[in-house]
Each structure stands twice: as C-alpha cells, then as structure tokens.
C-alpha cells in the first residue's frame, strides 16, 4: 500500500498516519494467521541479524553491558517471538463452547479478532524489550500498530524506527520518535487500543485521554515494591539476590525491590551481607565499573541524589555526575515517613526498614497503594502462605527477585495503582484480542416456548432453566 508518510520524521499529520493504518487493516490481510507468522519470523530474523547494533544502542543510552542487554532485553523478546510462533494457531483458532438447552438446536463459538489499530507507548528504562514485546503480542493478535518509544533513549528509538521501516509497510507498523508534543498529538487521535508502560502520573493522563474515545487500555506502571526478609531466610543468598535485582540497570527497573522490610532479629546480619554482596558484584568503585549502568538523565540524577543521606549509608552514597552514575547505595535508619519512602525510587538506592511482627508489616504494606511486585525471603511455609494470601500486588517471587517476569508462561502486569491488564505469552495475545461470541441457530426447528403469548409457558421454562 502506498503511503506518503514512510519516514518517521515526516509523520507530523497523525490523522493521515491513522488513516493509512485503518486502510491497511481494512484490507483484512492482518487477520490471516499465516501472514502474522511471516511477520513474526521476519522480526525475529532482523533481531538476530542486528543484535550487536541493539547492544550498541543500549550501551549509548543506558551504558548497559552486552550481557545485561541480552539477558533483559534482546533474549526476552526473542523468547516471546518463539513462544508466540509456536502457539499462535491454537490461540487464534475459533473455539466451540457448550450451548444451553434453552437455545437448542444451535452451536456457540468464540472468535478471536484483532482490535484494529493499536498504540504502544514505551519507556526508556528497557526501551527495546518494553516496545517490541508488546508489538509481538499486537502482531500475533492481528493488529496494525503505531510505536511511540521514549525520547530519553534516542539511540534505541532511532534503531526501532529503522527496523520498522525496513520490515513493515507504514500502514501496518510504524514508529514515531519524539517527546511530549508527539505523545500529546497521538493521544488526541482515536485508537482501538492503547498499551502504555511508564509512570503512574503519565498513566493517569493516558487513561484520561483514552476515555475521551472510550478506548480500552493496558497500563503497565510501577510503585514501591517491597522485599520482606523474615527470621528464617537464607540471609546470604537473600542478600545476593536482592542486590542483583535492585541494582540491575542501576535500579531503573519497574519491578526492582524498592525497599527491604527485614525482621528485627536478623537486621544486622542482613545488612552485613548486603554490603558484602554489593561490593562483590559491583566493586569498591562502582562508578568506575564499565558494566555498571548510568542514570538516564540529569533530572533523574538530581532527584536520586536528593534521597542520599551520607550519615545513613551502609554502602555507597557517592556519585559521578560526569558519567551519570550513582553508586549502589543502601540506607538504614529509614522510617515510613522518610522522603525516600514517599514515591517509587527508580534508582540504585535501597532503604532498609525493620519489622517485629509480620501482621504489622503486612498491614503497613496494605495501607499503601498496591505494588507492582513483592518479594519474600523465607523458609517458612506458614509465612509464605500468609504473605501470598493477604497482600495484593501484581506478581513476584519467593526467595528471588525480578525473574518472575522473564517467562512467556505467566502473565505480567499490575493491579490497582500499579497498573491494569497483562501480557507475555498468551496473556499478550489476549490483551490485543477481542473475543467475539456467536451463537448460530439451526433453521429446522423453532421452539415456540419463547414467543408470546406466554400462557402455560412459565412452568416449562422453569424446568429448562
């Protein structure tokens, strides 16, 4: 299909962009499962051929080491594509379901149909994964898509724009670079679905704009994800896994442990292990560690530095403004009222709080907005059952951190203020799919009981229903 808006930088008239997408969707070509599989295969092959370029762009934007770039971005996306390709025909197949006896003779079927034209708005912290993983789901479900990556990660955004231009006609998938002005312009248009990953504040605005067109949304947000360490935990291993999960991507991870809540009896021992593991994993001078990521920009850098009180640091607390790096920092003598506990940290700062009674700790967590993740370190099945059953949160781990999202077999998403909707694997396909229910009635019999006059019909109806 011819489209004059082939170059992303020329895409200033968003109504024309959307018109081209709707025209392409109306050709019905994206509803063909074989077509979708071809597009996913093309995407997979492009990623394989450009892994070094993706790693380079992630290094330039976030100083991500190649291992971290592959483990947290490229590899996850490739697994999503493989999983979708393996299961797509089954997901997309029409499902026959039982029909009530009251509708005899007839058959009931559920059809999986794409929404149409979807908008995917992604953040800067995992710019490749959090753009392309939702795209995999949108393509698999048969939609056309407009990608809007973050302006804070320009090198990855530019690479994804080049990728979409190379792989897809603009009416099918296009990528629009830019910042707030472009976001605003796109949100003023009517999409059939909006998938947003980012902050709670911006998520509220996206939902407000979507409501003007009654557009359904998925919001993948964040929040203050707690990490509970009880008195039975393997403290050495807990410290290692907490440090890894917290300081991955310099703490700029939506599911990073935001704070530790440790039982009073093991506080000192855990702090010793946390300090030791931080120094072991990141060195005595983390800001000079080539593999340690940087803070995305000066605004976030200054915000994070404002949380650090050198008098309360167990380890870290220094920064290097020139390189944009802040040391992995662990804070003690922190209370629920401390400034660092008032919003999601989203950086390499880990406050450690103390609890004495588990019920009180659960009550403190439940008195706050529902977090995106929760992590529990314990050997006690009773504690595990209580925490999993009494606290509402998006998802999490027992005796580990972060890794629950690195699978295509489980949905990932938030609840309450940490988001709505989920994706990964089949959950992603379902997110971008409308389930259309159809009952097909036979013509050879027409039971008279449903038609007026109703005299004498009620007794029979009660037997049937």
FIVOVEX-799393 format. One record per residue (C-alpha): residue in one letter; chain; x negated, y, z negated. Coordinates in Angstrom, 3 decimals. Layout:
# FIVOVEX-799393
NODE code unit       c1       c2       c3
NODE    A    A        X        Y        Z
...
//
This chain:
# FIVOVEX-799393
NODE code unit       c1       c2       c3
NODE    X    A    0.000    0.000    0.000
NODE    X    A   -1.371    3.415    0.950
NODE    X    A   -1.861    5.732   -1.986
NODE    X    A   -3.442    9.204   -1.706
NODE    X    A   -4.399    9.119   -5.400
NODE    X    A   -7.097    6.469   -5.053
NODE    X    A   -9.729    8.387   -7.032
NODE    X    A   -9.049    8.658  -10.760
NODE    X    A  -10.438   12.189  -10.855
NODE    X    A   -7.849   13.211   -8.252
NODE    X    A   -4.955   11.841  -10.290
NODE    X    A   -3.581   15.123  -11.575
NODE    X    A    0.001   14.736  -10.375
NODE    X    A    1.172   11.991  -12.683
NODE    X    A    4.634   11.850  -11.201
NODE    X    A    3.076   10.774   -7.918
NODE    X    A    0.921    8.230   -9.719
NODE    X    A    4.003    6.741  -11.374
NODE    X    A    5.925    6.853   -8.110
NODE    X    A    3.197    4.808   -6.438
NODE    X    A    3.257    2.290   -9.286
NODE    X    A    7.030    1.908   -9.163
NODE    X    A    6.972    1.450   -5.420
NODE    X    A    4.351   -1.255   -5.750
NODE    X    A    6.295   -3.014   -8.484
NODE    X    A    9.419   -2.976   -6.322
NODE    X    A    7.629   -4.993   -3.651
NODE    X    A    8.126   -7.922   -6.094
NODE    X    A    4.583   -9.185   -5.412
NODE    X    A    3.524   -8.997   -9.087
NODE    X    A    6.303  -11.408  -10.081
NODE    X    A    4.578  -14.224   -8.212
NODE    X    A    2.618  -16.237  -10.794
NODE    X    A    0.060  -17.253   -8.162
NODE    X    A   -0.585  -13.562   -7.464
NODE    X    A   -1.127  -12.886  -11.166
NODE    X    A   -3.580  -15.765  -11.461
NODE    X    A   -5.559  -14.444   -8.497
NODE    X    A   -5.818  -11.016  -10.154
NODE    X    A   -6.960  -12.513  -13.450
NODE    X    A   -9.573  -14.605  -11.669
NODE    X    A  -10.847  -11.520   -9.834
NODE    X    A  -11.063   -9.643  -13.130
NODE    X    A  -12.964  -12.486  -14.788
NODE    X    A  -15.435  -12.722  -11.916
NODE    X    A  -16.025   -8.958  -11.955
NODE    X    A  -16.761   -9.007  -15.683
NODE    X    A  -19.184  -11.910  -15.285
NODE    X    A  -20.979  -10.100  -12.475
NODE    X    A  -21.203   -6.823  -14.435
NODE    X    A  -21.985   -7.956  -17.978
NODE    X    A  -25.246   -6.022  -18.068
NODE    X    A  -23.506   -2.858  -16.868
NODE    X    A  -20.838   -3.228  -19.565
NODE    X    A  -23.501   -3.789  -22.223
NODE    X    A  -25.384   -0.713  -20.993
NODE    X    A  -22.273    1.474  -21.155
NODE    X    A  -21.506    0.257  -24.689
NODE    X    A  -25.097    0.996  -25.681
NODE    X    A  -24.870    4.515  -24.281
NODE    X    A  -21.567    5.296  -26.011
NODE    X    A  -21.975    3.492  -29.350
NODE    X    A  -25.523    2.134  -29.496
NODE    X    A  -24.116   -1.414  -29.562
NODE    X    A  -26.723   -4.142  -29.284
NODE    X    A  -26.172   -6.644  -26.445
NODE    X    A  -25.289   -9.422  -28.908
NODE    X    A  -22.642   -7.305  -30.619
NODE    X    A  -21.360   -6.033  -27.268
NODE    X    A  -20.835   -9.567  -26.013
NODE    X    A  -19.511  -11.011  -29.283
NODE    X    A  -16.967   -8.273  -29.995
NODE    X    A  -16.037   -7.045  -26.530
NODE    X    A  -17.037   -8.998  -23.433
NODE    X    A  -16.730  -12.505  -24.845
NODE    X    A  -13.325  -11.866  -26.407
NODE    X    A  -11.956  -10.522  -23.124
NODE    X    A  -13.321  -13.457  -21.137
NODE    X    A  -11.720  -15.897  -23.568
NODE    X    A   -8.395  -14.064  -23.258
NODE    X    A   -8.533  -14.382  -19.472
NODE    X    A   -9.445  -18.072  -19.577
NODE    X    A   -6.676  -18.811  -22.051
NODE    X    A   -4.086  -16.867  -20.048
NODE    X    A   -5.026  -18.570  -16.802
NODE    X    A   -4.744  -21.991  -18.426
NODE    X    A   -1.277  -21.400  -19.884
NODE    X    A    0.318  -18.770  -17.642
NODE    X    A    2.527  -21.038  -15.539
NODE    X    A    4.030  -22.556  -18.658
NODE    X    A    4.615  -19.164  -20.279
NODE    X    A    6.271  -17.751  -17.171
NODE    X    A    8.467  -20.766  -16.435
NODE    X    A   12.222  -20.451  -16.803
NODE    X    A   13.371  -22.175  -19.992
NODE    X    A   16.671  -24.080  -20.191
NODE    X    A   18.289  -23.951  -23.635
NODE    X    A   21.374  -25.629  -25.163
NODE    X    A   24.796  -24.190  -24.372
NODE    X    A   27.647  -24.019  -26.916
NODE    X    A   30.515  -26.424  -26.341
NODE    X    A   32.800  -23.393  -26.093
NODE    X    A   31.102  -22.498  -22.786
NODE    X    A   31.459  -25.963  -21.208
NODE    X    A   30.761  -26.527  -18.353
NODE    X    A   27.729  -24.272  -17.958
NODE    X    A   23.938  -24.037  -18.273
NODE    X    A   21.885  -21.474  -20.211
NODE    X    A   18.455  -20.320  -19.116
NODE    X    A   15.940  -17.710  -20.269
NODE    X    A   13.957  -15.920  -17.587
NODE    X    A   10.635  -14.211  -18.318
NODE    X    A   10.474  -10.970  -16.369
NODE    X    A    7.950   -8.106  -16.477
NODE    X    A    8.959   -4.725  -17.828
NODE    X    A    7.607   -2.890  -14.799
NODE    X    A    5.087   -0.064  -15.148
NODE    X    A    3.205   -0.027  -18.446
NODE    X    A    0.846    2.486  -20.041
NODE    X    A   -2.133    1.160  -22.017
NODE    X    A   -3.804    3.790  -24.206
NODE    X    A   -7.007    2.587  -25.862
NODE    X    A   -9.514    3.926  -28.430
NODE    X    A  -13.276    4.453  -28.395
NODE    X    A  -14.492    2.012  -31.067
NODE    X    A  -14.135   -1.159  -28.964
NODE    X    A  -13.447    0.609  -25.689
NODE    X    A  -13.804   -2.339  -23.315
NODE    X    A  -12.076   -5.024  -25.354
NODE    X    A   -9.166   -2.862  -26.530
NODE    X    A   -8.433   -1.736  -22.961
NODE    X    A   -8.939   -4.918  -20.995
NODE    X    A   -7.413   -7.444  -23.430
NODE    X    A   -4.003   -5.700  -23.246
NODE    X    A   -4.467   -5.396  -19.469
NODE    X    A   -4.932   -9.171  -19.241
NODE    X    A   -1.584   -9.607  -21.010
NODE    X    A    0.124   -6.995  -18.841
NODE    X    A   -1.153   -8.565  -15.611
NODE    X    A   -0.263  -12.042  -16.826
NODE    X    A    3.296  -10.895  -17.521
NODE    X    A    3.590   -9.423  -14.015
NODE    X    A    3.463   -5.687  -14.692
NODE    X    A    1.779   -2.761  -12.998
NODE    X    A   -0.469   -0.817  -15.380
NODE    X    A   -1.933    2.620  -15.985
NODE    X    A   -5.008    2.558  -18.224
NODE    X    A   -5.908    5.577  -20.331
NODE    X    A   -9.171    4.939  -22.209
NODE    X    A  -10.684    7.353  -24.718
NODE    X    A  -12.703   10.384  -23.699
NODE    X    A  -15.030    9.701  -26.659
NODE    X    A  -16.532    6.687  -24.872
NODE    X    A  -17.070    8.217  -21.408
NODE    X    A  -19.539    5.664  -20.049
NODE    X    A  -17.252    2.710  -20.681
NODE    X    A  -14.250    4.681  -19.409
NODE    X    A  -16.095    5.500  -16.199
NODE    X    A  -17.082    1.879  -15.716
NODE    X    A  -13.495    0.685  -16.194
NODE    X    A  -12.283    3.244  -13.692
NODE    X    A  -14.823    1.954  -11.183
NODE    X    A  -13.719   -1.590  -11.948
NODE    X    A  -10.037   -0.903  -11.307
NODE    X    A  -10.812    0.951   -8.098
NODE    X    A  -12.870   -1.965   -6.854
NODE    X    A  -10.423   -4.711   -7.846
NODE    X    A   -6.925   -3.308   -7.523
NODE    X    A   -4.866   -1.032   -5.307
NODE    X    A   -3.935    2.117   -7.287
NODE    X    A   -0.229    1.303   -7.215
NODE    X    A   -0.974   -1.894   -9.111
NODE    X    A   -3.597   -0.924  -11.713
NODE    X    A   -5.274    2.448  -12.108
NODE    X    A   -7.473    4.021  -14.758
NODE    X    A   -7.208    7.691  -15.679
NODE    X    A  -10.075    9.370  -17.501
NODE    X    A   -9.766   12.480  -19.625
NODE    X    A   -8.793   13.694  -23.062
NODE    X    A   -5.827   15.209  -24.837
NODE    X    A   -4.444   17.031  -21.811
NODE    X    A   -4.317   13.810  -19.793
NODE    X    A   -2.783   11.937  -22.731
NODE    X    A   -0.101   14.589  -23.091
NODE    X    A    0.686   14.601  -19.367
NODE    X    A    1.024   10.832  -19.242
NODE    X    A    3.238   10.690  -22.335
NODE    X    A    5.581   13.196  -20.718
NODE    X    A    6.306   10.631  -17.999
NODE    X    A    8.652    7.678  -18.274
NODE    X    A    7.029    4.268  -18.531
NODE    X    A    8.718    0.915  -19.017
NODE    X    A    6.400    0.015  -21.906
NODE    X    A    3.637    1.763  -23.850
NODE    X    A    0.838   -0.098  -25.593
NODE    X    A   -1.208    2.157  -27.877
NODE    X    A   -4.247    1.390  -30.015
NODE    X    A   -5.571    4.152  -32.237
NODE    X    A   -4.958    6.162  -35.367
NODE    X    A   -1.751    6.263  -37.368
NODE    X    A   -1.397   10.008  -36.761
NODE    X    A   -1.585    9.705  -32.972
NODE    X    A    0.548    6.556  -33.079
NODE    X    A    3.395    8.532  -34.620
NODE    X    A    3.145   11.072  -31.815
NODE    X    A    3.123    8.349  -29.153
NODE    X    A    6.243    6.814  -30.665
NODE    X    A    7.947   10.198  -30.787
NODE    X    A    7.218   10.830  -27.103
NODE    X    A    8.294    7.298  -26.165
NODE    X    A   11.599    7.832  -27.969
NODE    X    A   12.472   10.623  -25.539
NODE    X    A   12.777    7.979  -22.805
NODE    X    A   13.775    5.092  -25.127
NODE    X    A   10.550    3.393  -24.065
NODE    X    A    9.571    0.322  -26.125
NODE    X    A    6.133    0.499  -27.716
NODE    X    A    3.440   -1.567  -29.361
NODE    X    A    1.337    0.362  -31.870
NODE    X    A   -1.954   -1.159  -32.983
NODE    X    A   -3.045    1.182  -35.768
NODE    X    A   -5.129    0.679  -38.912
NODE    X    A   -5.102    1.552  -42.593
NODE    X    A   -7.053    0.805  -45.736
NODE    X    A   -7.652   -2.930  -45.559
NODE    X    A   -8.516   -4.358  -48.992
NODE    X    A  -11.002   -7.098  -49.792
NODE    X    A  -10.269   -8.947  -53.027
NODE    X    A  -13.064  -10.897  -54.733
NODE    X    A  -11.945  -12.938  -57.722
NODE    X    A  -13.988  -14.529  -60.501
NODE    X    A  -14.078  -17.947  -58.765
NODE    X    A  -15.548  -16.712  -55.469
NODE    X    A  -18.858  -17.796  -53.963
NODE    X    A  -20.353  -14.363  -54.535
NODE    X    A  -23.474  -14.721  -52.421
NODE    X    A  -21.573  -15.882  -49.347
NODE    X    A  -18.788  -13.380  -50.016
NODE    X    A  -21.307  -10.525  -50.081
NODE    X    A  -22.871  -11.671  -46.815
NODE    X    A  -19.552  -11.880  -45.005
NODE    X    A  -18.252   -8.623  -46.468
NODE    X    A  -21.401   -6.734  -45.451
NODE    X    A  -21.226   -8.192  -41.938
NODE    X    A  -17.535   -7.376  -41.481
NODE    X    A  -17.766   -3.917  -42.996
NODE    X    A  -20.849   -2.655  -41.177
NODE    X    A  -20.096   -4.269  -37.812
NODE    X    A  -20.021   -1.397  -35.280
NODE    X    A  -21.132    0.869  -38.165
NODE    X    A  -17.794    0.351  -39.870
NODE    X    A  -15.854    1.719  -36.899
NODE    X    A  -13.514   -1.261  -36.807
NODE    X    A   -9.769   -1.095  -37.466
NODE    X    A   -9.832   -4.387  -39.400
NODE    X    A  -13.034   -3.716  -41.341
NODE    X    A  -12.785   -4.179  -45.118
NODE    X    A  -12.008   -0.641  -46.233
NODE    X    A  -12.718   -1.242  -49.900
NODE    X    A  -13.597   -4.088  -52.259
NODE    X    A  -11.473   -4.923  -55.288
NODE    X    A  -13.588   -7.190  -57.490
NODE    X    A  -12.796   -8.884  -60.790
NODE    X    A  -14.459   -7.107  -63.688
NODE    X    A  -16.343  -10.219  -64.844
NODE    X    A  -18.299  -10.579  -61.576
NODE    X    A  -18.679   -6.917  -60.593
NODE    X    A  -22.389   -6.556  -61.396
NODE    X    A  -23.340   -9.807  -59.739
NODE    X    A  -21.387   -8.994  -56.567
NODE    X    A  -22.978   -5.529  -56.351
NODE    X    A  -26.419   -7.122  -56.602
NODE    X    A  -25.621   -9.479  -53.749
NODE    X    A  -24.036   -6.711  -51.641
NODE    X    A  -27.189   -4.606  -51.988
NODE    X    A  -29.436   -7.559  -51.187
NODE    X    A  -27.419   -8.599  -48.129
NODE    X    A  -27.198   -5.063  -46.781
NODE    X    A  -30.971   -4.710  -46.913
NODE    X    A  -31.470   -8.193  -45.446
NODE    X    A  -29.105   -7.672  -42.489
NODE    X    A  -29.945   -4.046  -41.667
NODE    X    A  -33.397   -3.453  -43.109
NODE    X    A  -34.740   -0.921  -45.562
NODE    X    A  -34.359    1.872  -42.987
NODE    X    A  -31.103    1.150  -41.121
NODE    X    A  -31.114    4.470  -39.273
NODE    X    A  -34.284    3.310  -37.517
NODE    X    A  -32.817   -0.101  -36.753
NODE    X    A  -32.396   -0.256  -32.977
NODE    X    A  -29.497   -2.724  -33.263
NODE    X    A  -27.509   -0.616  -35.716
NODE    X    A  -24.689    1.377  -34.006
NODE    X    A  -24.164    5.113  -34.245
NODE    X    A  -21.158    7.207  -35.253
NODE    X    A  -19.140    8.171  -32.194
NODE    X    A  -19.339   11.964  -32.532
NODE    X    A  -20.291   14.832  -34.837
NODE    X    A  -16.744   15.374  -36.106
NODE    X    A  -16.522   11.847  -37.485
NODE    X    A  -20.152   12.016  -38.666
NODE    X    A  -19.450   15.078  -40.820
NODE    X    A  -16.212   13.605  -42.178
NODE    X    A  -18.021   10.450  -43.298
NODE    X    A  -20.958   12.284  -44.840
NODE    X    A  -18.451   14.173  -46.977
NODE    X    A  -17.483   10.919  -48.692
NODE    X    A  -21.009   10.072  -49.833
NODE    X    A  -21.982   10.945  -53.389
NODE    X    A  -25.629   10.030  -53.917
NODE    X    A  -25.023    9.588  -57.653
NODE    X    A  -22.666    6.691  -56.969
NODE    X    A  -24.523    4.761  -54.270
NODE    X    A  -25.770    1.227  -54.850
NODE    X    A  -27.471    1.151  -51.473
NODE    X    A  -27.687    3.558  -48.537
NODE    X    A  -26.369    7.082  -48.710
NODE    X    A  -28.786    8.611  -46.198
NODE    X    A  -28.146    9.637  -42.606
NODE    X    A  -29.933   10.792  -39.457
NODE    X    A  -27.968   13.482  -37.662
NODE    X    A  -30.168   13.418  -34.552
NODE    X    A  -29.415    9.758  -33.844
NODE    X    A  -25.862    9.948  -35.195
NODE    X    A  -26.457    7.130  -37.686
NODE    X    A  -25.308    6.789  -41.280
NODE    X    A  -26.834    4.091  -43.458
NODE    X    A  -24.612    1.236  -44.654
NODE    X    A  -23.509    2.713  -47.966
NODE    X    A  -21.923    1.042  -50.979
NODE    X    A  -20.242    3.270  -53.566
NODE    X    A  -19.420    2.486  -57.190
NODE    X    A  -17.570    4.406  -59.894
NODE    X    A  -14.742    4.906  -57.435
NODE    X    A  -11.114    5.260  -58.543
NODE    X    A   -7.846    5.062  -56.619
NODE    X    A   -7.734    8.875  -56.751
NODE    X    A  -11.203    9.411  -55.231
NODE    X    A  -11.313   11.267  -51.875
NODE    X    A  -12.778    8.197  -50.159
NODE    X    A   -9.625    6.243  -51.116
NODE    X    A   -7.126    8.661  -49.574
NODE    X    A   -7.445    7.639  -45.923
NODE    X    A   -8.969    4.933  -43.752
NODE    X    A  -12.750    5.358  -43.896
NODE    X    A  -13.592    4.036  -40.410
NODE    X    A  -17.304    4.194  -41.013
NODE    X    A  -20.192    2.487  -42.860
NODE    X    A  -19.087    3.357  -46.397
NODE    X    A  -17.778    0.676  -48.760
NODE    X    A  -16.204    1.697  -52.088
NODE    X    A  -16.120   -0.989  -54.792
NODE    X    A  -13.282   -0.885  -57.324
NODE    X    A  -12.669   -3.181  -60.299
NODE    X    A   -9.598   -5.072  -61.470
NODE    X    A   -8.932   -7.149  -64.584
NODE    X    A   -5.516   -8.612  -63.853
NODE    X    A   -4.592   -9.993  -60.422
NODE    X    A   -0.950   -8.973  -60.759
NODE    X    A   -2.033   -5.376  -61.366
NODE    X    A   -4.349   -5.488  -58.346
NODE    X    A   -1.509   -6.785  -56.166
NODE    X    A    0.772   -4.047  -57.485
NODE    X    A   -1.826   -1.383  -56.622
NODE    X    A   -2.115   -2.676  -53.054
NODE    X    A    1.657   -2.982  -52.651
NODE    X    A    2.178    0.591  -53.853
NODE    X    A    0.324    1.835  -50.787
NODE    X    A    1.046    1.617  -47.025
NODE    X    A    0.838   -1.918  -45.639
NODE    X    A   -2.712   -2.528  -44.374
NODE    X    A   -3.684   -3.987  -41.024
NODE    X    A   -5.837   -6.650  -42.680
NODE    X    A   -6.539   -8.189  -46.076
NODE    X    A   -9.458  -10.385  -47.104
NODE    X    A   -9.559  -12.675  -50.110
NODE    X    A  -12.604  -14.453  -51.519
NODE    X    A  -11.628  -17.177  -53.951
NODE    X    A  -11.895  -20.882  -54.740
NODE    X    A   -8.512  -20.845  -56.483
NODE    X    A   -5.556  -22.195  -54.540
NODE    X    A   -3.231  -20.516  -57.032
NODE    X    A   -4.811  -17.125  -56.347
NODE    X    A   -4.698  -17.752  -52.611
NODE    X    A   -1.004  -18.668  -52.718
NODE    X    A   -0.149  -15.623  -54.825
NODE    X    A   -2.024  -13.096  -52.672
NODE    X    A   -0.793  -14.514  -49.353
NODE    X    A    2.772  -14.677  -50.606
NODE    X    A    3.088  -11.375  -52.445
NODE    X    A    1.269   -8.847  -50.205
NODE    X    A    2.481   -7.785  -46.759
NODE    X    A   -0.221   -6.992  -44.183
NODE    X    A   -0.989   -7.568  -40.522
NODE    X    A   -3.312  -10.552  -40.871
NODE    X    A   -6.610  -11.504  -42.416
NODE    X    A   -8.936  -14.181  -43.761
NODE    X    A   -9.557  -16.258  -46.834
NODE    X    A  -13.292  -16.408  -47.571
NODE    X    A  -14.274  -14.417  -44.476
NODE    X    A  -13.681  -11.064  -42.787
NODE    X    A  -12.634   -9.772  -39.347
NODE    X    A  -12.846  -13.076  -37.429
NODE    X    A   -9.098  -13.767  -37.529
NODE    X    A   -8.627  -11.513  -34.509
NODE    X    A  -11.183  -13.357  -32.357
NODE    X    A   -8.802  -16.069  -31.186
NODE    X    A   -6.211  -16.404  -28.441
NODE    X    A   -4.226  -18.910  -30.504
NODE    X    A   -2.892  -16.427  -33.092
NODE    X    A   -1.118  -13.083  -32.646
NODE    X    A   -2.903   -9.941  -33.770
NODE    X    A   -1.021   -6.856  -34.904
NODE    X    A    0.043   -4.685  -37.789
NODE    X    A    3.116   -4.250  -39.964
NODE    X    A    4.687   -1.121  -41.373
NODE    X    A    2.337    1.853  -41.126
NODE    X    A   -0.470   -0.329  -39.752
NODE    X    A    1.454   -0.900  -36.546
NODE    X    A    4.160   -2.832  -34.737
NODE    X    A    4.019   -5.550  -32.127
NODE    X    A    1.221   -8.028  -31.498
NODE    X    A   -0.917   -9.505  -28.739
NODE    X    A   -3.671  -12.016  -27.900
NODE    X    A   -2.805  -15.211  -26.058
NODE    X    A    0.897  -15.948  -25.667
NODE    X    A    1.778  -13.104  -28.038
NODE    X    A    0.330  -10.684  -25.468
NODE    X    A    2.342  -12.248  -22.655
NODE    X    A    5.491  -11.998  -24.788
NODE    X    A    4.771   -8.355  -25.641
NODE    X    A    4.796   -7.318  -21.980
NODE    X    A    7.735   -9.585  -21.053
NODE    X    A   11.487   -9.086  -21.226
NODE    X    A   13.421  -12.261  -21.979
NODE    X    A   16.480  -12.236  -19.748
NODE    X    A   19.238  -14.625  -20.851
NODE    X    A   21.513  -16.038  -18.136
NODE    X    A   24.497  -18.351  -18.504
NODE    X    A   25.655  -19.992  -15.275
NODE    X    A   29.227  -21.288  -15.411
NODE    X    A   30.469  -24.115  -13.223
NODE    X    A   33.387  -23.491  -10.861
NODE    X    A   35.052  -26.894  -11.039
NODE    X    A   36.679  -26.352  -14.449
NODE    X    A   38.115  -23.281  -16.163
NODE    X    A   39.306  -23.948  -19.706
NODE    X    A   42.450  -21.905  -20.430
NODE    X    A   41.942  -21.596  -24.198
NODE    X    A   40.065  -18.264  -23.983
NODE    X    A   42.739  -16.452  -21.988
NODE    X    A   45.802  -14.675  -23.384
NODE    X    A   48.494  -15.246  -24.399
NODE    X    A   46.798  -16.782  -27.436
NODE    X    A   49.787  -18.584  -28.963
NODE    X    A   48.681  -22.024  -30.139
NODE    X    A   45.039  -21.432  -29.169
NODE    X    A   43.585  -20.487  -32.565
NODE    X    A   43.742  -23.971  -34.053
NODE    X    A   41.800  -25.422  -31.110
NODE    X    A   39.287  -22.540  -31.199
NODE    X    A   38.530  -23.197  -34.887
NODE    X    A   37.800  -26.822  -34.080
NODE    X    A   35.388  -25.807  -31.327
NODE    X    A   33.594  -23.032  -33.267
//
